[in-house]
Amino acid sequence: MEKGSPSAERRRLGRYLAIAACALPLVLARAASIGGAPQMWISALAALGFGAAAVLPIRYFRPKTPLRVQLGVGALVAVLIFGAWWFVAG
């Protein structure tokens, strides 16, 4: 049986890592919520997960986008979500 091309393997691994980067903070936020953690930590983890999820379309539609830009977009979305929570929750 022949192995796939190295670039296809790299893309597949990158896809799995991107999905894990989105899912892990969201799963941790849910676990913290169930465990009774302070709401600030739950919201910070959820914002981080949604920030990572915001990068997925960039990775899919524009795969040659520099990592700096992807991280910047994800961080900006996370800060906006957390800031909105902070403003509303006061």
PyMOL commands that place a pseudoatom at each C-alpha (Angstrom):
pseudoatom trace, name=CA, resn=MET, resi=1, chain=A, elem=C, hetatm=0, pos=[0.000, 0.000, 0.000]
pseudoatom trace, name=CA, resn=GLU, resi=2, chain=A, elem=C, hetatm=0, pos=[1.385, 3.378, -1.035]
pseudoatom trace, name=CA, resn=LYS, resi=3, chain=A, elem=C, hetatm=0, pos=[1.510, 6.334, 1.320]
pseudoatom trace, name=CA, resn=GLY, resi=4, chain=A, elem=C, hetatm=0, pos=[-0.039, 9.678, 0.419]
pseudoatom trace, name=CA, resn=SER, resi=5, chain=A, elem=C, hetatm=0, pos=[2.085, 12.590, -0.647]
pseudoatom trace, name=CA, resn=PRO, resi=6, chain=A, elem=C, hetatm=0, pos=[3.956, 14.430, 2.124]
pseudoatom trace, name=CA, resn=SER, resi=7, chain=A, elem=C, hetatm=0, pos=[2.191, 17.709, 1.359]
pseudoatom trace, name=CA, resn=ALA, resi=8, chain=A, elem=C, hetatm=0, pos=[-1.238, 16.056, 1.657]
pseudoatom trace, name=CA, resn=GLU, resi=9, chain=A, elem=C, hetatm=0, pos=[-0.189, 14.529, 4.965]
pseudoatom trace, name=CA, resn=ARG, resi=10, chain=A, elem=C, hetatm=0, pos=[1.010, 17.922, 6.180]
pseudoatom trace, name=CA, resn=ARG, resi=11, chain=A, elem=C, hetatm=0, pos=[-2.282, 19.553, 5.184]
pseudoatom trace, name=CA, resn=ARG, resi=12, chain=A, elem=C, hetatm=0, pos=[-4.270, 16.827, 6.919]
pseudoatom trace, name=CA, resn=LEU, resi=13, chain=A, elem=C, hetatm=0, pos=[-2.209, 17.190, 10.087]
pseudoatom trace, name=CA, resn=GLY, resi=14, chain=A, elem=C, hetatm=0, pos=[-2.621, 20.969, 9.936]
pseudoatom trace, name=CA, resn=ARG, resi=15, chain=A, elem=C, hetatm=0, pos=[-6.382, 20.534, 9.623]
pseudoatom trace, name=CA, resn=TYR, resi=16, chain=A, elem=C, hetatm=0, pos=[-6.487, 18.235, 12.661]
pseudoatom trace, name=CA, resn=LEU, resi=17, chain=A, elem=C, hetatm=0, pos=[-4.391, 20.660, 14.699]
pseudoatom trace, name=CA, resn=ALA, resi=18, chain=A, elem=C, hetatm=0, pos=[-6.645, 23.569, 13.717]
pseudoatom trace, name=CA, resn=ILE, resi=19, chain=A, elem=C, hetatm=0, pos=[-9.750, 21.651, 14.762]
pseudoatom trace, name=CA, resn=ALA, resi=20, chain=A, elem=C, hetatm=0, pos=[-8.102, 20.682, 18.059]
pseudoatom trace, name=CA, resn=ALA, resi=21, chain=A, elem=C, hetatm=0, pos=[-7.110, 24.322, 18.657]
pseudoatom trace, name=CA, resn=CYS, resi=22, chain=A, elem=C, hetatm=0, pos=[-10.793, 25.261, 18.345]
pseudoatom trace, name=CA, resn=ALA, resi=23, chain=A, elem=C, hetatm=0, pos=[-12.273, 22.368, 20.254]
pseudoatom trace, name=CA, resn=LEU, resi=24, chain=A, elem=C, hetatm=0, pos=[-9.910, 22.232, 23.231]
pseudoatom trace, name=CA, resn=PRO, resi=25, chain=A, elem=C, hetatm=0, pos=[-10.694, 25.691, 24.699]
pseudoatom trace, name=CA, resn=LEU, resi=26, chain=A, elem=C, hetatm=0, pos=[-14.427, 25.157, 24.161]
pseudoatom trace, name=CA, resn=VAL, resi=27, chain=A, elem=C, hetatm=0, pos=[-14.344, 21.749, 25.853]
pseudoatom trace, name=CA, resn=LEU, resi=28, chain=A, elem=C, hetatm=0, pos=[-12.273, 23.208, 28.700]
pseudoatom trace, name=CA, resn=ALA, resi=29, chain=A, elem=C, hetatm=0, pos=[-14.762, 26.082, 29.058]
pseudoatom trace, name=CA, resn=ARG, resi=30, chain=A, elem=C, hetatm=0, pos=[-17.619, 23.609, 29.341]
pseudoatom trace, name=CA, resn=ALA, resi=31, chain=A, elem=C, hetatm=0, pos=[-15.700, 21.503, 31.863]
pseudoatom trace, name=CA, resn=ALA, resi=32, chain=A, elem=C, hetatm=0, pos=[-14.881, 24.621, 33.888]
pseudoatom trace, name=CA, resn=SER, resi=33, chain=A, elem=C, hetatm=0, pos=[-18.545, 25.614, 33.788]
pseudoatom trace, name=CA, resn=ILE, resi=34, chain=A, elem=C, hetatm=0, pos=[-19.606, 22.235, 35.108]
pseudoatom trace, name=CA, resn=GLY, resi=35, chain=A, elem=C, hetatm=0, pos=[-16.826, 22.349, 37.713]
pseudoatom trace, name=CA, resn=GLY, resi=36, chain=A, elem=C, hetatm=0, pos=[-17.982, 25.700, 39.058]
pseudoatom trace, name=CA, resn=ALA, resi=37, chain=A, elem=C, hetatm=0, pos=[-15.065, 27.862, 37.932]
pseudoatom trace, name=CA, resn=PRO, resi=38, chain=A, elem=C, hetatm=0, pos=[-15.412, 31.661, 37.957]
pseudoatom trace, name=CA, resn=GLN, resi=39, chain=A, elem=C, hetatm=0, pos=[-17.374, 33.017, 35.003]
pseudoatom trace, name=CA, resn=MET, resi=40, chain=A, elem=C, hetatm=0, pos=[-14.420, 35.138, 33.864]
pseudoatom trace, name=CA, resn=TRP, resi=41, chain=A, elem=C, hetatm=0, pos=[-12.289, 32.038, 33.179]
pseudoatom trace, name=CA, resn=ILE, resi=42, chain=A, elem=C, hetatm=0, pos=[-15.135, 30.265, 31.422]
pseudoatom trace, name=CA, resn=SER, resi=43, chain=A, elem=C, hetatm=0, pos=[-15.722, 33.271, 29.177]
pseudoatom trace, name=CA, resn=ALA, resi=44, chain=A, elem=C, hetatm=0, pos=[-11.999, 33.675, 28.469]
pseudoatom trace, name=CA, resn=LEU, resi=45, chain=A, elem=C, hetatm=0, pos=[-11.694, 30.030, 27.400]
pseudoatom trace, name=CA, resn=ALA, resi=46, chain=A, elem=C, hetatm=0, pos=[-14.815, 30.265, 25.237]
pseudoatom trace, name=CA, resn=ALA, resi=47, chain=A, elem=C, hetatm=0, pos=[-13.548, 33.471, 23.602]
pseudoatom trace, name=CA, resn=LEU, resi=48, chain=A, elem=C, hetatm=0, pos=[-10.227, 31.766, 22.884]
pseudoatom trace, name=CA, resn=GLY, resi=49, chain=A, elem=C, hetatm=0, pos=[-12.032, 28.837, 21.246]
pseudoatom trace, name=CA, resn=PHE, resi=50, chain=A, elem=C, hetatm=0, pos=[-14.187, 31.096, 19.095]
pseudoatom trace, name=CA, resn=GLY, resi=51, chain=A, elem=C, hetatm=0, pos=[-11.123, 33.158, 18.172]
pseudoatom trace, name=CA, resn=ALA, resi=52, chain=A, elem=C, hetatm=0, pos=[-9.430, 29.987, 16.966]
pseudoatom trace, name=CA, resn=ALA, resi=53, chain=A, elem=C, hetatm=0, pos=[-12.582, 29.037, 15.060]
pseudoatom trace, name=CA, resn=ALA, resi=54, chain=A, elem=C, hetatm=0, pos=[-12.518, 32.404, 13.291]
pseudoatom trace, name=CA, resn=VAL, resi=55, chain=A, elem=C, hetatm=0, pos=[-9.178, 31.459, 11.729]
pseudoatom trace, name=CA, resn=LEU, resi=56, chain=A, elem=C, hetatm=0, pos=[-10.482, 28.256, 10.123]
pseudoatom trace, name=CA, resn=PRO, resi=57, chain=A, elem=C, hetatm=0, pos=[-12.046, 29.989, 7.084]
pseudoatom trace, name=CA, resn=ILE, resi=58, chain=A, elem=C, hetatm=0, pos=[-8.793, 31.864, 6.514]
pseudoatom trace, name=CA, resn=ARG, resi=59, chain=A, elem=C, hetatm=0, pos=[-6.839, 28.609, 6.631]
pseudoatom trace, name=CA, resn=TYR, resi=60, chain=A, elem=C, hetatm=0, pos=[-9.282, 26.981, 4.244]
pseudoatom trace, name=CA, resn=PHE, resi=61, chain=A, elem=C, hetatm=0, pos=[-9.916, 29.714, 1.671]
pseudoatom trace, name=CA, resn=ARG, resi=62, chain=A, elem=C, hetatm=0, pos=[-6.505, 31.435, 1.796]
pseudoatom trace, name=CA, resn=PRO, resi=63, chain=A, elem=C, hetatm=0, pos=[-4.022, 28.753, 2.869]
pseudoatom trace, name=CA, resn=LYS, resi=64, chain=A, elem=C, hetatm=0, pos=[-0.954, 30.877, 2.039]
pseudoatom trace, name=CA, resn=THR, resi=65, chain=A, elem=C, hetatm=0, pos=[-1.902, 33.586, 4.538]
pseudoatom trace, name=CA, resn=PRO, resi=66, chain=A, elem=C, hetatm=0, pos=[1.036, 34.152, 6.913]
pseudoatom trace, name=CA, resn=LEU, resi=67, chain=A, elem=C, hetatm=0, pos=[0.742, 32.643, 10.369]
pseudoatom trace, name=CA, resn=ARG, resi=68, chain=A, elem=C, hetatm=0, pos=[1.154, 36.117, 11.922]
pseudoatom trace, name=CA, resn=VAL, resi=69, chain=A, elem=C, hetatm=0, pos=[-2.008, 37.303, 10.182]
pseudoatom trace, name=CA, resn=GLN, resi=70, chain=A, elem=C, hetatm=0, pos=[-3.941, 34.179, 11.202]
pseudoatom trace, name=CA, resn=LEU, resi=71, chain=A, elem=C, hetatm=0, pos=[-2.886, 34.569, 14.833]
pseudoatom trace, name=CA, resn=GLY, resi=72, chain=A, elem=C, hetatm=0, pos=[-3.716, 38.266, 14.739]
pseudoatom trace, name=CA, resn=VAL, resi=73, chain=A, elem=C, hetatm=0, pos=[-7.224, 37.631, 13.416]
pseudoatom trace, name=CA, resn=GLY, resi=74, chain=A, elem=C, hetatm=0, pos=[-7.833, 34.919, 15.999]
pseudoatom trace, name=CA, resn=ALA, resi=75, chain=A, elem=C, hetatm=0, pos=[-6.554, 37.109, 18.840]
pseudoatom trace, name=CA, resn=LEU, resi=76, chain=A, elem=C, hetatm=0, pos=[-8.631, 40.073, 17.638]
pseudoatom trace, name=CA, resn=VAL, resi=77, chain=A, elem=C, hetatm=0, pos=[-11.819, 37.989, 17.542]
pseudoatom trace, name=CA, resn=ALA, resi=78, chain=A, elem=C, hetatm=0, pos=[-11.079, 36.539, 20.985]
pseudoatom trace, name=CA, resn=VAL, resi=79, chain=A, elem=C, hetatm=0, pos=[-10.454, 40.007, 22.444]
pseudoatom trace, name=CA, resn=LEU, resi=80, chain=A, elem=C, hetatm=0, pos=[-13.648, 41.378, 20.876]
pseudoatom trace, name=CA, resn=ILE, resi=81, chain=A, elem=C, hetatm=0, pos=[-15.736, 38.502, 22.237]
pseudoatom trace, name=CA, resn=PHE, resi=82, chain=A, elem=C, hetatm=0, pos=[-14.205, 38.720, 25.699]
pseudoatom trace, name=CA, resn=GLY, resi=83, chain=A, elem=C, hetatm=0, pos=[-14.480, 42.519, 25.665]
pseudoatom trace, name=CA, resn=ALA, resi=84, chain=A, elem=C, hetatm=0, pos=[-18.160, 42.312, 24.750]
pseudoatom trace, name=CA, resn=TRP, resi=85, chain=A, elem=C, hetatm=0, pos=[-18.736, 39.881, 27.613]
pseudoatom trace, name=CA, resn=TRP, resi=86, chain=A, elem=C, hetatm=0, pos=[-16.798, 42.147, 29.989]
pseudoatom trace, name=CA, resn=PHE, resi=87, chain=A, elem=C, hetatm=0, pos=[-18.877, 45.156, 28.893]
pseudoatom trace, name=CA, resn=VAL, resi=88, chain=A, elem=C, hetatm=0, pos=[-22.207, 43.359, 29.262]
pseudoatom trace, name=CA, resn=ALA, resi=89, chain=A, elem=C, hetatm=0, pos=[-21.381, 41.436, 32.448]
pseudoatom trace, name=CA, resn=GLY, resi=90, chain=A, elem=C, hetatm=0, pos=[-19.692, 44.480, 33.984]
for i in range(1, 90): cmd.bond("trace and resi %d" % i, "trace and resi %d" % (i + 1))
show_as sticks, trace
zoom trace
